[in-house]
Amino acid sequence: MTRIRRGYIARRRRTKIRLFASTFRGAHSRLTRTIIQQKIRALASSHRDRGRQKRNFRRLWITRINAVIREIRVSYSYSIFINDLYKRQLLLNRKILAQIAISNTNCLYTISNEIIK
């Protein structure tokens, strides 16, 4: 019986998967089944870590703001500062406040003094 040539669709699908895993090491970039497993794992990790990254950056911003605020006054903390901001309806997000705290400490000092008054 003569050999039947298969279509190109399966090869095209595998090539596409291999392009995704081209930077993986060892069998994870060569064997199709292993590539598929690693692709699933990689996509799951990236999905999970996008949420984790947002959490980590928020924690970092809060830490930076708190450190600068405690330098300014002895008995003043982050939570009191944020509470005072909301009372005054000054809507500055934590990312902007952290950038101000790093680049221009005097500006944050004046903001906190205005809130206290």
C-alpha positions as CSV (number, residue, x, y, z in Angstrom):
1,M,0.0,0.0,0.0
2,T,1.3,3.5,-0.9
3,R,2.2,6.0,1.7
4,I,-0.3,8.9,2.2
5,R,1.2,12.3,2.7
6,R,-0.3,14.2,5.6
7,G,-1.4,17.8,5.3
8,Y,0.7,20.8,6.5
9,I,-1.8,22.0,9.2
10,A,-0.3,19.9,12.0
11,R,3.2,20.9,11.1
12,R,2.2,24.6,11.0
13,R,0.6,24.3,14.5
14,R,3.7,22.7,15.9
15,T,5.9,25.3,14.4
16,K,3.8,28.0,15.9
17,I,4.2,26.3,19.3
18,R,7.9,26.0,18.8
19,L,8.3,29.7,18.1
20,F,6.6,30.4,21.5
21,A,9.1,28.1,23.3
22,S,12.2,29.1,21.3
23,T,13.8,30.7,24.4
24,F,13.2,27.7,26.7
25,R,16.1,25.3,27.5
26,G,16.6,21.7,26.6
27,A,13.6,19.5,25.8
28,H,11.3,22.3,26.7
29,S,12.2,23.9,23.4
30,R,12.4,20.8,21.3
31,L,9.8,18.2,22.2
32,T,6.2,19.0,21.2
33,R,4.5,17.5,24.2
34,T,6.9,19.1,26.7
35,I,6.6,22.4,24.9
36,I,2.8,22.4,25.2
37,Q,3.1,21.7,29.0
38,Q,5.6,24.4,29.4
39,K,3.5,26.9,27.4
40,I,0.5,26.2,29.7
41,R,2.6,26.7,32.7
42,A,4.2,29.8,31.4
43,L,0.9,31.5,30.5
44,A,-0.6,30.5,33.9
45,S,2.5,32.0,35.7
46,S,2.3,35.2,33.7
47,H,-1.4,35.6,34.4
48,R,-0.9,35.1,38.1
49,D,2.2,37.3,38.4
50,R,0.5,40.3,36.7
51,G,-1.8,40.6,39.7
52,R,1.1,39.9,42.0
53,Q,3.1,42.7,40.4
54,K,0.4,45.3,41.0
55,R,0.3,44.2,44.7
56,N,4.1,44.5,45.0
57,F,4.3,47.9,43.5
58,R,1.5,49.2,45.7
59,R,3.4,47.9,48.8
60,L,6.6,49.5,47.6
61,W,4.8,52.9,47.1
62,I,3.3,52.7,50.5
63,T,6.6,51.9,52.1
64,R,8.3,54.8,50.4
65,I,5.6,57.3,51.4
66,N,5.6,56.1,54.9
67,A,9.4,56.4,55.2
68,V,9.5,60.0,54.0
69,I,6.5,61.0,56.1
70,R,8.1,59.6,59.3
71,E,11.3,61.6,58.5
72,I,9.3,64.8,58.3
73,R,7.5,64.5,61.6
74,V,7.9,62.2,64.6
75,S,4.3,61.3,65.4
76,Y,3.0,61.2,61.9
77,S,2.4,58.0,59.9
78,Y,1.2,56.9,56.5
79,S,-2.3,56.0,57.6
80,I,-2.9,59.4,59.2
81,F,-1.5,61.1,56.1
82,I,-3.8,59.2,53.7
83,N,-6.8,59.8,56.0
84,D,-6.0,63.6,56.0
85,L,-5.7,63.5,52.2
86,Y,-9.2,62.0,51.9
87,K,-10.6,64.5,54.4
88,R,-9.2,67.4,52.3
89,Q,-10.4,65.6,49.1
90,L,-6.9,65.8,47.6
91,L,-7.0,62.8,45.2
92,L,-3.4,61.9,44.6
93,N,-2.7,58.2,44.0
94,R,0.1,56.4,45.8
95,K,2.2,56.1,42.7
96,I,2.4,59.9,42.3
97,L,2.9,60.4,46.0
98,A,5.8,57.9,46.0
99,Q,7.4,59.7,43.0
100,I,7.1,63.0,44.8
101,A,8.6,61.5,48.0
102,I,11.6,60.3,46.1
103,S,12.3,63.2,43.7
104,N,11.1,66.2,45.8
105,T,10.8,65.6,49.5
106,N,10.1,69.3,50.1
107,C,7.0,69.1,48.0
108,L,5.6,66.3,50.1
109,Y,6.6,68.2,53.2
110,T,4.6,71.2,52.1
111,I,1.6,69.0,51.2
112,S,1.6,67.4,54.6
113,N,1.9,70.8,56.4
114,E,-1.0,72.2,54.4
115,I,-3.1,69.1,55.3
116,I,-2.3,69.4,59.0
117,K,-3.3,73.1,59.2
